[in-house]
Structures are given as structure tokens and as C-alpha cells.
Amino acid sequence: MNVLLTILKHVTTTRDGESYDVVRVGMILSGAALIFLAGWDVVAHRASFDPLAFGGGVAAILFGGGAGIAAKRKDEPDPE
């Protein structure tokens, strides 16, 4: 369990490893919500899975998150 928490901390923090990044956390939450809602639509509503719409949503989340991380790069604290 400690390994999973360490990986999660590395994925959600800035370069210094201590400050949490809002963009990275938002990307993770948005991706999880997209996967959950797509699964809910298929299971609960018996809708067919549309891979093009799902792929477009994932691409939008990744593009927006990448642009946000790139824009914030100069504001991140440096590692000590």
C-alpha cells in the first residue's frame, strides 16, 4: 500500500515533491469521472459504448492538463 501512495504522491505533486498541483489532481479526478460515467452509462442505461466520444473526452482532458502543466511550469517550486 505504501508503494501505491508513493506513486500517487509523485504523480500529483510538483517538481519539489511536496506541493500538490491543482492541474494534475484535476486531471486525475476528471479522468476517473469520465471512466466512471462511461461505465455507468453502459451498465445502468444499457447504452452502447462509443469509443470515438470516449477517446475525444480523454484527448481533451490530456490536452487541457498538459497545457495547464506547461503553463504552470515556471511557477513550480524548485527541488531542494
Biopython code that builds the backbone (N, CA, C, O; Angstrom):
import numpy as np
from Bio.PDB.StructureBuilder import StructureBuilder

atoms = [
    (1, "MET", "N", (0.817, -1.192, 0.000)),
    (1, "MET", "CA", (0.000, 0.000, 0.000)),
    (1, "MET", "C", (0.861, 1.256, 0.000)),
    (1, "MET", "O", (0.491, 2.264, -0.602)),
    (2, "ASN", "N", (2.016, 1.201, 0.676)),
    (2, "ASN", "CA", (2.904, 2.356, 0.708)),
    (2, "ASN", "C", (3.453, 2.688, -0.665)),
    (2, "ASN", "O", (3.671, 3.857, -0.981)),
    (3, "VAL", "N", (3.678, 1.670, -1.485)),
    (3, "VAL", "CA", (4.185, 1.903, -2.833)),
    (3, "VAL", "C", (3.146, 2.656, -3.659)),
    (3, "VAL", "O", (3.491, 3.582, -4.393)),
    (4, "LEU", "N", (1.888, 2.268, -3.545)),
    (4, "LEU", "CA", (0.821, 2.946, -4.275)),
    (4, "LEU", "C", (0.678, 4.399, -3.838)),
    (4, "LEU", "O", (0.495, 5.281, -4.677)),
    (5, "LEU", "N", (0.760, 4.656, -2.546)),
    (5, "LEU", "CA", (0.673, 6.027, -2.049)),
    (5, "LEU", "C", (1.869, 6.863, -2.492)),
    (5, "LEU", "O", (1.722, 8.052, -2.777)),
    (6, "THR", "N", (3.046, 6.256, -2.550)),
    (6, "THR", "CA", (4.233, 6.966, -3.022)),
    (6, "THR", "C", (4.092, 7.334, -4.485)),
    (6, "THR", "O", (4.422, 8.455, -4.873)),
    (7, "ILE", "N", (3.606, 6.410, -5.304)),
    (7, "ILE", "CA", (3.399, 6.693, -6.728)),
    (7, "ILE", "C", (2.361, 7.781, -6.903)),
    (7, "ILE", "O", (2.550, 8.689, -7.713)),
    (8, "LEU", "N", (1.273, 7.709, -6.164)),
    (8, "LEU", "CA", (0.231, 8.715, -6.252)),
    (8, "LEU", "C", (0.748, 10.096, -5.849)),
    (8, "LEU", "O", (0.377, 11.103, -6.450)),
    (9, "LYS", "N", (1.604, 10.137, -4.831)),
    (9, "LYS", "CA", (2.176, 11.421, -4.419)),
    (9, "LYS", "C", (3.092, 11.975, -5.497)),
    (9, "LYS", "O", (3.071, 13.179, -5.752)),
    (10, "HIS", "N", (3.896, 11.134, -6.137)),
    (10, "HIS", "CA", (4.784, 11.592, -7.198)),
    (10, "HIS", "C", (4.002, 12.101, -8.411)),
    (10, "HIS", "O", (4.433, 13.039, -9.081)),
    (11, "VAL", "N", (2.876, 11.491, -8.687)),
    (11, "VAL", "CA", (2.073, 11.882, -9.847)),
    (11, "VAL", "C", (1.330, 13.194, -9.605)),
    (11, "VAL", "O", (1.082, 13.944, -10.550)),
    (12, "THR", "N", (0.976, 13.479, -8.364)),
    (12, "THR", "CA", (0.140, 14.647, -8.082)),
    (12, "THR", "C", (0.896, 15.850, -7.546)),
    (12, "THR", "O", (0.283, 16.894, -7.323)),
    (13, "THR", "N", (2.208, 15.746, -7.328)),
    (13, "THR", "CA", (2.955, 16.883, -6.800)),
    (13, "THR", "C", (3.817, 17.537, -7.868)),
    (13, "THR", "O", (4.034, 16.986, -8.947)),
    (14, "THR", "N", (4.305, 18.740, -7.532)),
    (14, "THR", "CA", (5.166, 19.475, -8.457)),
    (14, "THR", "C", (6.592, 18.940, -8.372)),
    (14, "THR", "O", (6.832, 17.887, -7.782)),
    (15, "ARG", "N", (7.532, 19.669, -8.961)),
    (15, "ARG", "CA", (8.914, 19.196, -9.021)),
    (15, "ARG", "C", (9.551, 18.992, -7.658)),
    (15, "ARG", "O", (10.439, 18.153, -7.510)),
    (16, "ASP", "N", (9.106, 19.753, -6.652)),
    (16, "ASP", "CA", (9.723, 19.613, -5.334)),
    (16, "ASP", "C", (9.238, 18.379, -4.578)),
    (16, "ASP", "O", (9.836, 17.999, -3.571)),
    (17, "GLY", "N", (8.160, 17.749, -5.052)),
    (17, "GLY", "CA", (7.662, 16.528, -4.436)),
    (17, "GLY", "C", (6.832, 16.745, -3.192)),
    (17, "GLY", "O", (6.409, 15.775, -2.564)),
    (18, "GLU", "N", (6.582, 17.992, -2.815)),
    (18, "GLU", "CA", (5.806, 18.289, -1.612)),
    (18, "GLU", "C", (4.536, 19.082, -1.915)),
    (18, "GLU", "O", (3.505, 18.864, -1.278)),
    (19, "SER", "N", (4.600, 19.990, -2.872)),
    (19, "SER", "CA", (3.464, 20.862, -3.192)),
    (19, "SER", "C", (2.538, 20.152, -4.172)),
    (19, "SER", "O", (2.967, 19.721, -5.242)),
    (20, "TYR", "N", (1.265, 20.032, -3.798)),
    (20, "TYR", "CA", (0.303, 19.387, -4.686)),
    (20, "TYR", "C", (-0.097, 20.347, -5.806)),
    (20, "TYR", "O", (-0.281, 21.541, -5.570)),
    (21, "ASP", "N", (-0.229, 19.826, -7.012)),
    (21, "ASP", "CA", (-0.559, 20.624, -8.187)),
    (21, "ASP", "C", (-2.037, 20.446, -8.516)),
    (21, "ASP", "O", (-2.512, 19.327, -8.707)),
    (22, "VAL", "N", (-2.740, 21.539, -8.576)),
    (22, "VAL", "CA", (-4.178, 21.516, -8.828)),
    (22, "VAL", "C", (-4.484, 20.932, -10.210)),
    (22, "VAL", "O", (-5.465, 20.204, -10.367)),
    (23, "VAL", "N", (-3.668, 21.238, -11.197)),
    (23, "VAL", "CA", (-3.909, 20.737, -12.560)),
    (23, "VAL", "C", (-3.775, 19.222, -12.603)),
    (23, "VAL", "O", (-4.613, 18.546, -13.199)),
    (24, "ARG", "N", (-2.757, 18.692, -11.993)),
    (24, "ARG", "CA", (-2.538, 17.238, -12.019)),
    (24, "ARG", "C", (-3.628, 16.494, -11.260)),
    (24, "ARG", "O", (-4.115, 15.460, -11.717)),
    (25, "VAL", "N", (-4.008, 17.021, -10.103)),
    (25, "VAL", "CA", (-5.089, 16.398, -9.343)),
    (25, "VAL", "C", (-6.398, 16.485, -10.131)),
    (25, "VAL", "O", (-7.173, 15.529, -10.162)),
    (26, "GLY", "N", (-6.639, 17.622, -10.758)),
    (26, "GLY", "CA", (-7.845, 17.787, -11.581)),
    (26, "GLY", "C", (-7.883, 16.831, -12.757)),
    (26, "GLY", "O", (-8.945, 16.314, -13.102)),
    (27, "MET", "N", (-6.729, 16.590, -13.380)),
    (27, "MET", "CA", (-6.675, 15.629, -14.489)),
    (27, "MET", "C", (-7.037, 14.228, -14.014)),
    (27, "MET", "O", (-7.787, 13.517, -14.684)),
    (28, "ILE", "N", (-6.512, 13.833, -12.871)),
    (28, "ILE", "CA", (-6.794, 12.501, -12.346)),
    (28, "ILE", "C", (-8.274, 12.356, -12.006)),
    (28, "ILE", "O", (-8.899, 11.351, -12.342)),
    (29, "LEU", "N", (-8.828, 13.365, -11.338)),
    (29, "LEU", "CA", (-10.248, 13.310, -10.981)),
    (29, "LEU", "C", (-11.147, 13.341, -12.215)),
    (29, "LEU", "O", (-12.152, 12.633, -12.267)),
    (30, "SER", "N", (-10.792, 14.157, -13.209)),
    (30, "SER", "CA", (-11.589, 14.217, -14.434)),
    (30, "SER", "C", (-11.536, 12.905, -15.199)),
    (30, "SER", "O", (-12.554, 12.443, -15.716)),
    (31, "GLY", "N", (-10.350, 12.301, -15.274)),
    (31, "GLY", "CA", (-10.224, 11.012, -15.947)),
    (31, "GLY", "C", (-11.004, 9.923, -15.244)),
    (31, "GLY", "O", (-11.652, 9.102, -15.893)),
    (32, "ALA", "N", (-10.945, 9.909, -13.917)),
    (32, "ALA", "CA", (-11.703, 8.911, -13.158)),
    (32, "ALA", "C", (-13.205, 9.107, -13.333)),
    (32, "ALA", "O", (-13.954, 8.138, -13.463)),
    (33, "ALA", "N", (-13.640, 10.366, -13.336)),
    (33, "ALA", "CA", (-15.066, 10.652, -13.538)),
    (33, "ALA", "C", (-15.515, 10.233, -14.934)),
    (33, "ALA", "O", (-16.611, 9.697, -15.102)),
    (34, "LEU", "N", (-14.666, 10.477, -15.939)),
    (34, "LEU", "CA", (-15.013, 10.086, -17.307)),
    (34, "LEU", "C", (-15.166, 8.573, -17.422)),
    (34, "LEU", "O", (-16.121, 8.090, -18.029)),
    (35, "ILE", "N", (-14.242, 7.834, -16.849)),
    (35, "ILE", "CA", (-14.311, 6.375, -16.897)),
    (35, "ILE", "C", (-15.538, 5.866, -16.143)),
    (35, "ILE", "O", (-16.246, 4.984, -16.630)),
    (36, "PHE", "N", (-15.791, 6.425, -14.946)),
    (36, "PHE", "CA", (-16.948, 6.008, -14.164)),
    (36, "PHE", "C", (-18.255, 6.298, -14.897)),
    (36, "PHE", "O", (-19.137, 5.442, -14.963)),
    (37, "LEU", "N", (-18.378, 7.498, -15.443)),
    (37, "LEU", "CA", (-19.632, 7.863, -16.110)),
    (37, "LEU", "C", (-19.861, 7.076, -17.404)),
    (37, "LEU", "O", (-20.998, 6.749, -17.742)),
    (38, "ALA", "N", (-18.782, 6.776, -18.122)),
    (38, "ALA", "CA", (-18.930, 5.947, -19.320)),
    (38, "ALA", "C", (-19.370, 4.538, -18.936)),
    (38, "ALA", "O", (-20.240, 3.956, -19.585)),
    (39, "GLY", "N", (-18.774, 3.997, -17.889)),
    (39, "GLY", "CA", (-19.185, 2.666, -17.420)),
    (39, "GLY", "C", (-20.607, 2.660, -16.894)),
    (39, "GLY", "O", (-21.356, 1.713, -17.136)),
    (40, "TRP", "N", (-20.987, 3.709, -16.174)),
    (40, "TRP", "CA", (-22.346, 3.818, -15.651)),
    (40, "TRP", "C", (-23.361, 3.868, -16.791)),
    (40, "TRP", "O", (-24.422, 3.250, -16.709)),
    (41, "ASP", "N", (-23.037, 4.597, -17.844)),
    (41, "ASP", "CA", (-23.941, 4.704, -18.985)),
    (41, "ASP", "C", (-24.136, 3.351, -19.660)),
    (41, "ASP", "O", (-25.243, 3.011, -20.078)),
    (42, "VAL", "N", (-23.064, 2.588, -19.762)),
    (42, "VAL", "CA", (-23.154, 1.275, -20.408)),
    (42, "VAL", "C", (-23.887, 0.268, -19.516)),
    (42, "VAL", "O", (-24.733, -0.482, -20.002)),
    (43, "VAL", "N", (-23.574, 0.245, -18.233)),
    (43, "VAL", "CA", (-24.146, -0.755, -17.336)),
    (43, "VAL", "C", (-25.575, -0.404, -16.930)),
    (43, "VAL", "O", (-26.475, -1.232, -17.068)),
    (44, "ALA", "N", (-25.791, 0.791, -16.440)),
    (44, "ALA", "CA", (-27.098, 1.152, -15.880)),
    (44, "ALA", "C", (-28.127, 1.509, -16.952)),
    (44, "ALA", "O", (-29.309, 1.189, -16.824)),
    (45, "HIS", "N", (-27.667, 2.169, -18.000)),
    (45, "HIS", "CA", (-28.610, 2.628, -19.036)),
    (45, "HIS", "C", (-28.613, 1.743, -20.270)),
    (45, "HIS", "O", (-29.358, 1.985, -21.219)),
    (46, "ARG", "N", (-27.787, 0.731, -20.249)),
    (46, "ARG", "CA", (-27.674, -0.220, -21.360)),
    (46, "ARG", "C", (-27.400, 0.483, -22.695)),
    (46, "ARG", "O", (-27.901, 0.078, -23.744)),
    (47, "ALA", "N", (-26.605, 1.528, -22.627)),
    (47, "ALA", "CA", (-26.213, 2.254, -23.834)),
    (47, "ALA", "C", (-25.008, 1.559, -24.459)),
    (47, "ALA", "O", (-24.242, 0.885, -23.770)),
    (48, "SER", "N", (-24.854, 1.726, -25.737)),
    (48, "SER", "CA", (-23.678, 1.150, -26.387)),
    (48, "SER", "C", (-22.480, 2.073, -26.142)),
    (48, "SER", "O", (-22.628, 3.293, -26.061)),
    (49, "PHE", "N", (-21.323, 1.487, -26.029)),
    (49, "PHE", "CA", (-20.103, 2.259, -25.777)),
    (49, "PHE", "C", (-19.660, 2.918, -27.066)),
    (49, "PHE", "O", (-19.531, 2.247, -28.089)),
    (50, "ASP", "N", (-19.427, 4.217, -27.035)),
    (50, "ASP", "CA", (-18.984, 4.966, -28.209)),
    (50, "ASP", "C", (-17.495, 5.307, -28.027)),
    (50, "ASP", "O", (-17.159, 6.256, -27.320)),
    (51, "PRO", "N", (-16.610, 4.535, -28.665)),
    (51, "PRO", "CA", (-15.183, 4.763, -28.451)),
    (51, "PRO", "C", (-14.703, 6.106, -28.982)),
    (51, "PRO", "O", (-13.749, 6.669, -28.444)),
    (52, "LEU", "N", (-15.338, 6.633, -30.024)),
    (52, "LEU", "CA", (-14.923, 7.934, -30.544)),
    (52, "LEU", "C", (-15.234, 9.053, -29.557)),
    (52, "LEU", "O", (-14.411, 9.947, -29.363)),
    (53, "ALA", "N", (-16.389, 9.020, -28.940)),
    (53, "ALA", "CA", (-16.732, 10.041, -27.951)),
    (53, "ALA", "C", (-15.856, 9.898, -26.711)),
    (53, "ALA", "O", (-15.412, 10.896, -26.143)),
    (54, "PHE", "N", (-15.609, 8.664, -26.293)),
    (54, "PHE", "CA", (-14.759, 8.433, -25.135)),
    (54, "PHE", "C", (-13.331, 8.906, -25.427)),
    (54, "PHE", "O", (-12.706, 9.569, -24.600)),
    (55, "GLY", "N", (-12.832, 8.559, -26.605)),
    (55, "GLY", "CA", (-11.485, 8.979, -26.990)),
    (55, "GLY", "C", (-11.357, 10.490, -27.086)),
    (55, "GLY", "O", (-10.331, 11.056, -26.709)),
    (56, "GLY", "N", (-12.399, 11.145, -27.592)),
    (56, "GLY", "CA", (-12.382, 12.603, -27.659)),
    (56, "GLY", "C", (-12.357, 13.236, -26.278)),
    (56, "GLY", "O", (-11.671, 14.234, -26.058)),
    (57, "GLY", "N", (-13.099, 12.659, -25.356)),
    (57, "GLY", "CA", (-13.085, 13.164, -23.980)),
    (57, "GLY", "C", (-11.742, 12.973, -23.310)),
    (57, "GLY", "O", (-11.252, 13.874, -22.630)),
    (58, "VAL", "N", (-11.146, 11.820, -23.494)),
    (58, "VAL", "CA", (-9.819, 11.555, -22.919)),
    (58, "VAL", "C", (-8.790, 12.494, -23.540)),
    (58, "VAL", "O", (-7.942, 13.039, -22.834)),
    (59, "ALA", "N", (-8.859, 12.686, -24.848)),
    (59, "ALA", "CA", (-7.919, 13.587, -25.519)),
    (59, "ALA", "C", (-8.063, 15.015, -25.012)),
    (59, "ALA", "O", (-7.061, 15.707, -24.827)),
    (60, "ALA", "N", (-9.284, 15.465, -24.787)),
    (60, "ALA", "CA", (-9.500, 16.821, -24.280)),
    (60, "ALA", "C", (-8.929, 16.979, -22.875)),
    (60, "ALA", "O", (-8.319, 18.002, -22.564)),
    (61, "ILE", "N", (-9.124, 15.964, -22.019)),
    (61, "ILE", "CA", (-8.574, 16.026, -20.661)),
    (61, "ILE", "C", (-7.045, 16.044, -20.699)),
    (61, "ILE", "O", (-6.421, 16.838, -19.997)),
    (62, "LEU", "N", (-6.443, 15.182, -21.506)),
    (62, "LEU", "CA", (-4.982, 15.136, -21.585)),
    (62, "LEU", "C", (-4.395, 16.413, -22.181)),
    (62, "LEU", "O", (-3.373, 16.908, -21.706)),
    (63, "PHE", "N", (-5.039, 16.947, -23.221)),
    (63, "PHE", "CA", (-4.547, 18.175, -23.848)),
    (63, "PHE", "C", (-4.659, 19.352, -22.884)),
    (63, "PHE", "O", (-3.708, 20.117, -22.720)),
    (64, "GLY", "N", (-5.818, 19.496, -22.250)),
    (64, "GLY", "CA", (-6.005, 20.592, -21.308)),
    (64, "GLY", "C", (-5.075, 20.493, -20.118)),
    (64, "GLY", "O", (-4.513, 21.496, -19.678)),
    (65, "GLY", "N", (-4.908, 19.292, -19.596)),
    (65, "GLY", "CA", (-3.996, 19.101, -18.465)),
    (65, "GLY", "C", (-2.550, 19.349, -18.837)),
    (65, "GLY", "O", (-1.806, 19.965, -18.074)),
    (66, "GLY", "N", (-2.147, 18.875, -20.004)),
    (66, "GLY", "CA", (-0.779, 19.120, -20.461)),
    (66, "GLY", "C", (-0.501, 20.597, -20.674)),
    (66, "GLY", "O", (0.575, 21.090, -20.333)),
    (67, "ALA", "N", (-1.477, 21.304, -21.241)),
    (67, "ALA", "CA", (-1.320, 22.745, -21.438)),
    (67, "ALA", "C", (-1.255, 23.464, -20.096)),
    (67, "ALA", "O", (-0.472, 24.400, -19.931)),
    (68, "GLY", "N", (-2.066, 23.036, -19.144)),
    (68, "GLY", "CA", (-2.031, 23.646, -17.817)),
    (68, "GLY", "C", (-0.718, 23.405, -17.092)),
    (68, "GLY", "O", (-0.189, 24.309, -16.445)),
    (69, "ILE", "N", (-0.192, 22.199, -17.196)),
    (69, "ILE", "CA", (1.091, 21.887, -16.563)),
    (69, "ILE", "C", (2.211, 22.684, -17.214)),
    (69, "ILE", "O", (3.087, 23.203, -16.521)),
    (70, "ALA", "N", (2.191, 22.787, -18.542)),
    (70, "ALA", "CA", (3.215, 23.554, -19.248)),
    (70, "ALA", "C", (3.147, 25.033, -18.884)),
    (70, "ALA", "O", (4.183, 25.683, -18.745)),
    (71, "ALA", "N", (1.942, 25.568, -18.729)),
    (71, "ALA", "CA", (1.796, 26.981, -18.381)),
    (71, "ALA", "C", (2.261, 27.259, -16.956)),
    (71, "ALA", "O", (2.761, 28.347, -16.671)),
    (72, "LYS", "N", (2.102, 26.292, -16.061)),
    (72, "LYS", "CA", (2.484, 26.483, -14.662)),
    (72, "LYS", "C", (3.935, 26.104, -14.378)),
    (72, "LYS", "O", (4.399, 26.282, -13.251)),
    (73, "ARG", "N", (4.644, 25.601, -15.341)),
    (73, "ARG", "CA", (5.998, 25.082, -15.112)),
    (73, "ARG", "C", (6.911, 26.122, -14.469)),
    (73, "ARG", "O", (7.679, 25.791, -13.566)),
    (74, "LYS", "N", (6.842, 27.369, -14.919)),
    (74, "LYS", "CA", (7.732, 28.399, -14.383)),
    (74, "LYS", "C", (7.382, 28.796, -12.953)),
    (74, "LYS", "O", (8.218, 29.364, -12.252)),
    (75, "ASP", "N", (6.154, 28.505, -12.509)),
    (75, "ASP", "CA", (5.710, 28.871, -11.168)),
    (75, "ASP", "C", (5.949, 27.767, -10.140)),
    (75, "ASP", "O", (5.730, 27.986, -8.949)),
    (76, "GLU", "N", (6.386, 26.602, -10.568)),
    (76, "GLU", "CA", (6.589, 25.494, -9.637)),
    (76, "GLU", "C", (7.823, 25.722, -8.790)),
    (76, "GLU", "O", (8.823, 26.240, -9.287)),
    (77, "PRO", "N", (7.774, 25.348, -7.522)),
    (77, "PRO", "CA", (8.964, 25.487, -6.680)),
    (77, "PRO", "C", (10.049, 24.499, -7.100)),
    (77, "PRO", "O", (9.760, 23.371, -7.498)),
    (78, "ASP", "N", (11.290, 24.940, -7.004)),
    (78, "ASP", "CA", (12.404, 24.077, -7.372)),
    (78, "ASP", "C", (12.687, 23.075, -6.256)),
    (78, "ASP", "O", (12.471, 23.370, -5.080)),
    (79, "PRO", "N", (13.177, 21.874, -6.633)),
    (79, "PRO", "CA", (13.532, 20.896, -5.592)),
    (79, "PRO", "C", (14.739, 21.388, -4.807)),
    (79, "PRO", "O", (15.605, 22.082, -5.340)),
    (80, "GLU", "N", (14.781, 21.022, -3.556)),
    (80, "GLU", "CA", (15.893, 21.461, -2.698)),
    (80, "GLU", "C", (17.056, 20.531, -2.787)),
    (80, "GLU", "O", (18.074, 20.751, -2.130)),
]
sb = StructureBuilder()
sb.init_structure("model")
sb.init_model(0)
sb.init_chain("A")
sb.init_seg("    ")
for serial, (resi, resn, name, xyz) in enumerate(atoms, 1):
    if name == "N":
        sb.init_residue(resn, " ", resi, " ")
    sb.init_atom(name, np.array(xyz, "f"), 0.0, 1.0, " ", f" {name:<3s}", serial, name[0])
structure = sb.get_structure()
